[in-house]
Amino acid sequence: MFGLTKKDLSLLGIVAILTMAAPFILNPFPTESAMAQFNAGYPDLMQKFVIFGIFAIGFNILFGLTGYLSFGHAAFLGVGSYSCVWMFKLLGYNVLPGIALSIVVSGLFALLIGVITLRRSGIYFSILTLAFAQMSFALAYSVLSNPKFNLTNGETGLQVYADDPQWFHSANLPDLPHLFGLSMRATHRMTLGGWEFQFNAGYYMCAIIMLVCFYLAIRIFRSPFGLMLRAVKSNQQRMNYTGLNSRPYTLAAFVISGMYAGLAGGLLSAVDPLAGAERMQWTASGEVVLMTILGGAGTLIGPVLGAGLIKYFENIFSKINESVLHSWFGFLPDGLEDFVITIVYPFVGKGWHLTLGLIFMLVVIFLPGGLIEGGQRIGRLFRGKKASKAGKSATTEPAE
């Protein structure tokens, strides 16, 4: 079905179920409970999960398959955001033209950068992509915000104003990003006992797009094109000695990866119509590298898990402050309570990066294949125990 093997179809089905049921899965604690702050089932965060999942899936097509490590993918994310907002300013708030332009413009931009950077490989390629990303950031932050041709609006960020043309906008449509009249902020709330679940239109649009992107990634991984990319990663020099020119394949992977990043940038603007130069910072490029490595580079679902983990830490752990810690450890004697909070506090709140850094170190050292390798090891462990139990039961059966 859909050109997928049974295993891949099952994986796609699992991702689809988890994505569609996210409002339930990400709200395990009652709304009024002390643990409710660990709930992640609110629209803004769920949107980030799937949007940065798309970003990581695209980056994995380049890094996971070819081994080319790009430190400049934030440039495509930013270009996609700016393109989408310009569609809002010129045509109207319908998200489809903006998303389409984001994909096209980021793809062309990736083609331009790829033709230059892919002349080198290894660390030289990485440094070149970083240089282009920083140049793009500088252009967006200062040069292209010149009042004579203000394309990016500098540090303020590009947004929609009342005097913008919006040629296809009408009074009966919402003054917010929408899909044929359905506002991206439209949210249905459902209360069950002590739980409240939120179903947001913007999230489900992004989730469906992510599932399509995930399906396309599976097809790329399993295609002859994907096998050629794996050959590049395995031994590009030997591949070239056989007479095969690897440049078109790596360039195609780079452009596809850039289009995924541009799509993610366009979706960020579709759910929040603002594009700023900070999305093109080198830190954003480093973040997607972390997402991919944490989840498992070269795997299908790993980058999505890595994106979810990092965004969860960024939005949940960063909110834990001293008052929250005091409410947790208030049952301890005063001196011991203060001591425990002194130890724990540097790892939460503003120090959430420290916790993430420790997790990243542990994963790289003990699980080079990322979270997916950890899951596979656990699965093999349980299968081994079951096999040993079956063997013991077989040996204890009386002979007839």
Secondary structure per residue as TSV (DSSP state, phi and psi in degrees):
chain	resnum	aa	ss	phi	psi
A	1	M	-	360.0	135.5
A	2	F	T	59.2	19.4
A	3	G	T	74.0	20.6
A	4	L	-	-112.7	152.1
A	5	T	-	-73.5	169.1
A	6	K	H	-60.8	-39.8
A	7	K	H	-64.5	-45.8
A	8	D	H	-68.0	-36.9
A	9	L	H	-65.0	-38.5
A	10	S	H	-64.0	-41.5
A	11	L	H	-62.9	-44.0
A	12	L	H	-62.9	-39.2
A	13	G	H	-65.0	-40.6
A	14	I	H	-63.7	-44.5
A	15	V	H	-62.1	-40.6
A	16	A	H	-64.2	-43.3
A	17	I	H	-64.4	-46.2
A	18	L	H	-62.3	-38.2
A	19	T	H	-69.8	-45.3
A	20	M	H	-68.6	-32.2
A	21	A	T	-95.1	11.9
A	22	A	H	-55.4	-40.0
A	23	P	H	-58.3	-30.2
A	24	F	H	-81.5	-45.7
A	25	I	H	-65.3	-37.9
A	26	L	T	-86.8	3.6
A	27	N	-	-121.7	66.7
A	28	P	-	-77.4	-16.2
A	29	F	S	-112.2	144.6
A	30	P	-	-57.4	149.9
A	31	T	T	-59.6	-37.6
A	32	E	T	-93.2	4.0
A	33	S	S	-80.9	162.8
A	34	A	G	-66.8	-23.5
A	35	M	G	-90.5	2.6
A	36	A	G	-62.7	-22.3
A	37	Q	G	-69.3	-12.9
A	38	F	G	-87.3	-4.7
A	39	N	-	-68.0	138.8
A	40	A	-	-122.2	17.3
A	41	G	-	-91.4	39.6
A	42	Y	S	-108.3	152.6
A	43	P	H	-53.7	-47.8
A	44	D	H	-57.3	-45.1
A	45	L	H	-73.0	-39.7
A	46	M	H	-62.9	-36.9
A	47	Q	H	-62.0	-41.7
A	48	K	H	-64.6	-37.8
A	49	F	H	-56.0	-51.2
A	50	V	H	-77.9	-34.6
A	51	I	H	-67.1	-47.0
A	52	F	H	-73.8	-20.2
A	53	G	H	-63.1	-42.7
A	54	I	H	-61.0	-44.9
A	55	F	H	-56.9	-46.0
A	56	A	H	-71.1	-36.6
A	57	I	H	-60.0	-45.2
A	58	G	H	-64.7	-43.1
A	59	F	H	-63.1	-35.5
A	60	N	H	-66.6	-28.3
A	61	I	H	-62.8	-37.4
A	62	L	H	-80.1	-57.9
A	63	F	H	-74.5	-43.9
A	64	G	H	-69.5	-33.4
A	65	L	H	-94.0	-42.5
A	66	T	H	-98.1	-20.1
A	67	G	-	83.0	1.7
A	68	Y	-	-79.7	117.0
A	69	L	-	-95.1	110.9
A	70	S	-	-98.0	130.3
A	71	F	S	-106.6	23.4
A	72	G	-	-129.0	16.9
A	73	H	T	-70.3	-16.8
A	74	A	H	-64.2	-25.4
A	75	A	H	-60.8	-41.3
A	76	F	H	-71.6	-35.5
A	77	L	H	-60.3	-45.6
A	78	G	H	-67.5	-41.1
A	79	V	H	-62.1	-40.4
A	80	G	H	-63.6	-39.3
A	81	S	H	-64.5	-47.3
A	82	Y	H	-63.2	-40.1
A	83	S	H	-62.2	-42.8
A	84	C	H	-64.9	-43.8
A	85	V	H	-64.8	-36.1
A	86	W	H	-64.9	-34.1
A	87	M	H	-64.9	-38.3
A	88	F	H	-62.3	-40.4
A	89	K	H	-70.9	-35.5
A	90	L	H	-92.9	-43.8
A	91	L	T	-101.5	-46.2
A	92	G	-	150.0	-177.6
A	93	Y	S	-86.8	1.5
A	94	N	B	-62.2	128.4
A	95	V	H	-77.2	-21.5
A	96	L	H	-63.0	-48.4
A	97	P	H	-60.2	-38.7
A	98	G	H	-64.9	-42.9
A	99	I	H	-65.8	-41.9
A	100	A	H	-61.9	-45.0
A	101	L	H	-65.1	-35.7
A	102	S	H	-58.9	-44.0
A	103	I	H	-66.1	-44.6
A	104	V	H	-66.7	-49.7
A	105	V	H	-65.8	-42.9
A	106	S	H	-65.6	-35.2
A	107	G	H	-64.1	-43.0
A	108	L	H	-65.3	-40.7
A	109	F	H	-65.0	-40.2
A	110	A	H	-65.2	-37.3
A	111	L	H	-62.3	-44.4
A	112	L	H	-62.1	-47.6
A	113	I	H	-70.6	-38.3
A	114	G	H	-64.0	-38.8
A	115	V	H	-58.9	-34.5
A	116	I	H	-84.6	-50.0
A	117	T	H	-73.2	-31.0
A	118	L	T	-76.5	3.2
A	119	R	T	-71.3	-14.5
A	120	R	S	-123.7	164.1
A	121	S	-	-135.4	176.8
A	122	G	H	65.9	-143.2
A	123	I	H	-65.5	-27.9
A	124	Y	H	-68.0	-39.7
A	125	F	H	-62.8	-44.6
A	126	S	H	-60.2	-44.3
A	127	I	H	-66.3	-38.8
A	128	L	H	-63.3	-44.0
A	129	T	H	-65.0	-37.8
A	130	L	H	-62.8	-41.5
A	131	A	H	-63.3	-43.5
A	132	F	H	-65.0	-38.8
A	133	A	H	-64.2	-42.0
A	134	Q	H	-69.7	-34.3
A	135	M	H	-65.4	-39.7
A	136	S	H	-63.7	-40.5
A	137	F	H	-62.5	-43.6
A	138	A	H	-64.1	-39.8
A	139	L	H	-62.6	-46.2
A	140	A	H	-67.6	-35.6
A	141	Y	H	-77.4	-33.2
A	142	S	T	-131.8	-56.9
A	143	V	G	-63.0	-48.6
A	144	L	G	-81.6	3.6
A	145	S	G	-99.7	13.1
A	146	N	-	-57.2	131.9
A	147	P	G	-54.6	-25.6
A	148	K	G	-71.5	-33.1
A	149	F	G	-143.7	65.0
A	150	N	-	-73.1	98.6
A	151	L	S	-95.9	-23.3
A	152	T	S	-124.3	-15.0
A	153	N	-	62.8	24.2
A	154	G	G	55.9	-139.2
A	155	E	G	-71.6	-20.7
A	156	T	G	-68.7	-33.9
A	157	G	-	95.5	151.7
A	158	L	E	-84.5	129.4
A	159	Q	E	-146.4	171.8
A	160	V	-	-91.3	133.7
A	161	Y	-	-116.7	163.9
A	162	A	T	-63.7	-28.2
A	163	D	T	-92.3	8.8
A	164	D	S	-71.6	150.2
A	165	P	-	-57.0	-54.3
A	166	Q	-	41.7	64.6
A	167	W	T	-59.3	-32.0
A	168	F	T	-105.8	15.4
A	169	H	-	-87.9	137.9
A	170	S	-	-127.7	164.8
A	171	A	T	-66.2	-26.0
A	172	N	T	-84.5	1.5
A	173	L	S	-102.0	149.4
A	174	P	-	-66.4	148.4
A	175	D	S	-85.3	42.2
A	176	L	S	-146.4	160.4
A	177	P	-	-53.8	135.0
A	178	H	E	-147.5	165.0
A	179	L	E	-117.1	96.2
A	180	F	T	52.4	44.4
A	181	G	T	98.5	-16.8
A	182	L	E	-86.0	110.5
A	183	S	E	-63.9	140.0
A	184	M	T	-68.0	-14.7
A	185	R	T	-98.1	0.7
A	186	A	-	-63.8	123.6
A	187	T	E	-133.8	130.2
A	188	H	E	-102.4	128.6
A	189	R	E	-105.6	133.6
A	190	M	E	-125.8	128.3
A	191	T	E	-107.9	126.8
A	192	L	E	-130.1	105.1
A	193	G	T	62.8	-124.0
A	194	G	T	-91.6	6.6
A	195	W	E	-105.9	145.5
A	196	E	E	-124.8	126.1
A	197	F	E	-113.5	138.0
A	198	Q	E	-116.3	129.4
A	199	F	E	-116.1	107.6
A	200	N	E	-105.7	135.5
A	201	A	H	-63.8	-41.3
A	202	G	H	-62.1	-39.7
A	203	Y	H	-63.8	-46.5
A	204	Y	H	-68.9	-31.5
A	205	M	H	-64.1	-46.4
A	206	C	H	-64.1	-36.9
A	207	A	H	-65.3	-42.5
A	208	I	H	-63.9	-42.0
A	209	I	H	-63.2	-39.1
A	210	M	H	-64.1	-39.0
A	211	L	H	-64.3	-38.6
A	212	V	H	-63.8	-43.6
A	213	C	H	-63.5	-38.9
A	214	F	H	-65.6	-41.9
A	215	Y	H	-61.6	-44.6
A	216	L	H	-63.7	-36.8
A	217	A	H	-63.9	-40.0
A	218	I	H	-60.9	-44.6
A	219	R	H	-63.1	-38.4
A	220	I	H	-66.3	-44.1
A	221	F	H	-60.4	-37.9
A	222	R	H	-92.2	-2.5
A	223	S	S	-86.5	164.9
A	224	P	H	-58.7	-33.5
A	225	F	H	-60.6	-43.6
A	226	G	H	-62.8	-37.7
A	227	L	H	-65.1	-36.6
A	228	M	H	-64.7	-39.1
A	229	L	H	-65.8	-38.0
A	230	R	H	-65.4	-34.4
A	231	A	H	-65.5	-37.4
A	232	V	H	-60.4	-43.9
A	233	K	H	-67.7	-37.4
A	234	S	H	-66.7	-53.7
A	235	N	H	-164.3	89.4
A	236	Q	H	-67.0	-35.7
A	237	Q	H	-64.7	-44.5
A	238	R	H	-64.0	-36.6
A	239	M	H	-61.9	-41.4
A	240	N	H	-67.6	-33.9
A	241	Y	H	-65.1	-26.5
A	242	T	T	-76.7	-5.5
A	243	G	T	99.5	0.2
A	244	L	-	-86.5	131.2
A	245	N	-	-88.6	111.8
A	246	S	-	-82.5	-13.4
A	247	R	H	-58.2	-46.6
A	248	P	H	-60.5	-34.5
A	249	Y	H	-70.3	-45.1
A	250	T	H	-66.8	-36.5
A	251	L	H	-66.1	-41.9
A	252	A	H	-62.3	-42.0
A	253	A	H	-64.1	-39.4
A	254	F	H	-64.2	-42.8
A	255	V	H	-67.8	-44.3
A	256	I	H	-59.8	-43.7
A	257	S	H	-62.7	-41.4
A	258	G	H	-64.4	-35.1
A	259	M	H	-68.1	-38.5
A	260	Y	H	-60.3	-44.7
A	261	A	H	-63.8	-41.4
A	262	G	H	-63.9	-37.8
A	263	L	H	-61.7	-43.2
A	264	A	H	-61.9	-41.1
A	265	G	H	-63.9	-40.6
A	266	G	H	-63.9	-38.0
A	267	L	H	-68.7	-34.3
A	268	L	H	-59.8	-41.0
A	269	S	H	-75.5	-27.2
A	270	A	H	-68.0	-34.0
A	271	V	H	-91.9	-17.6
A	272	D	S	-147.5	97.0
A	273	P	-	-70.5	68.1
A	274	L	E	-149.4	133.7
A	275	A	E	-125.9	123.6
A	276	G	-	-123.6	159.1
A	277	A	G	-67.1	-20.2
A	278	E	G	-63.1	-21.1
A	279	R	G	-70.9	-12.8
A	280	M	G	-102.3	6.1
A	281	Q	S	-65.6	154.8
A	282	W	H	-63.0	-25.8
A	283	T	H	-63.6	-35.0
A	284	A	H	-67.4	-36.2
A	285	S	H	-66.4	-40.9
A	286	G	H	-65.7	-32.3
A	287	E	H	-64.3	-41.4
A	288	V	H	-71.4	-28.3
A	289	V	H	-64.0	-45.4
A	290	L	H	-60.4	-43.7
A	291	M	H	-56.3	-46.3
A	292	T	H	-68.8	-43.6
A	293	I	H	-70.0	-40.7
A	294	L	H	-60.5	-44.8
A	295	G	H	-74.8	-38.2
A	296	G	-	132.4	98.6
A	297	A	T	-65.1	137.8
A	298	G	T	86.1	-4.3
A	299	T	-	-98.1	167.6
A	300	L	S	-83.9	-51.0
A	301	I	S	-92.9	-14.1
A	302	G	H	-55.0	-50.6
A	303	P	H	-59.2	-33.6
A	304	V	H	-65.9	-42.2
A	305	L	H	-64.7	-40.7
A	306	G	H	-63.5	-40.3
A	307	A	H	-63.4	-42.9
A	308	G	H	-63.3	-40.9
A	309	L	H	-63.4	-47.2
A	310	I	H	-66.4	-42.8
A	311	K	H	-69.2	-29.4
A	312	Y	H	-66.7	-46.2
A	313	F	H	-61.6	-43.4
A	314	E	H	-62.8	-36.4
A	315	N	H	-102.8	-22.3
A	316	I	T	-104.4	-55.1
A	317	F	G	-64.4	-30.0
A	318	S	G	-69.3	-16.0
A	319	K	G	-90.9	-5.9
A	320	I	-	-79.6	113.6
A	321	N	-	-113.6	-173.5
A	322	E	H	-64.1	-37.3
A	323	S	H	-64.4	-37.5
A	324	V	H	-65.1	-42.8
A	325	L	H	-64.0	-38.5
A	326	H	H	-64.0	-36.0
A	327	S	H	-68.8	-29.9
A	328	W	H	-74.4	-44.5
A	329	F	S	-104.9	19.9
A	330	G	T	-64.7	-19.6
A	331	F	T	-76.1	-12.8
A	332	L	S	-81.3	157.3
A	333	P	-	-58.6	151.9
A	334	D	H	-53.4	-49.6
A	335	G	H	-63.0	-44.2
A	336	L	H	-67.8	-36.9
A	337	E	H	-60.5	-48.1
A	338	D	H	-62.7	-38.2
A	339	F	H	-64.5	-46.1
A	340	V	H	-63.3	-42.1
A	341	I	H	-65.8	-37.5
A	342	T	H	-61.5	-35.8
A	343	I	H	-75.0	-41.2
A	344	V	H	-81.0	-35.4
A	345	Y	G	-56.8	-39.3
A	346	P	G	-61.0	-16.0
A	347	F	G	-98.9	-2.5
A	348	V	S	-128.7	-178.1
A	349	G	G	62.4	-128.6
A	350	K	G	-68.6	-15.0
A	351	G	G	-94.6	18.0
A	352	W	H	-62.4	-26.2
A	353	H	H	-61.7	-33.2
A	354	L	H	-64.4	-44.1
A	355	T	H	-62.7	-44.0
A	356	L	H	-63.1	-39.6
A	357	G	H	-63.3	-40.8
A	358	L	H	-64.5	-42.3
A	359	I	H	-61.9	-42.3
A	360	F	H	-62.7	-43.5
A	361	M	H	-60.4	-45.7
A	362	L	H	-63.2	-40.3
A	363	V	H	-66.0	-45.1
A	364	V	H	-64.0	-38.9
A	365	I	H	-75.6	-47.7
A	366	F	H	-102.1	-21.6
A	367	L	-	-133.2	73.3
A	368	P	T	-57.8	-24.2
A	369	G	T	-86.7	6.9
A	370	G	H	80.5	-166.5
A	371	L	H	-60.9	-31.6
A	372	I	H	-63.5	-40.5
A	373	E	H	-63.8	-39.1
A	374	G	H	-60.4	-44.2
A	375	G	H	-62.8	-39.3
A	376	Q	H	-66.0	-38.6
A	377	R	H	-64.4	-42.3
A	378	I	H	-63.2	-42.3
A	379	G	H	-61.7	-43.1
A	380	R	H	-65.2	-36.0
A	381	L	H	-62.0	-46.3
A	382	F	H	-67.9	-39.4
A	383	R	H	-64.8	-37.1
A	384	G	H	-64.5	-41.0
A	385	K	H	-64.3	-42.6
A	386	K	H	-63.1	-40.5
A	387	A	H	-66.0	-40.0
A	388	S	H	-66.4	-39.1
A	389	K	H	-64.6	-41.3
A	390	A	H	-64.1	-38.5
A	391	G	H	-65.4	-40.8
A	392	K	H	-65.5	-41.1
A	393	S	H	-65.8	-33.5
A	394	A	H	-68.9	-37.9
A	395	T	H	-73.7	-24.9
A	396	T	H	-86.4	-8.9
A	397	E	S	-69.1	135.4
A	398	P	-	-69.2	141.5
A	399	A	-	-74.7	141.1
A	400	E	-	-82.6	360.0
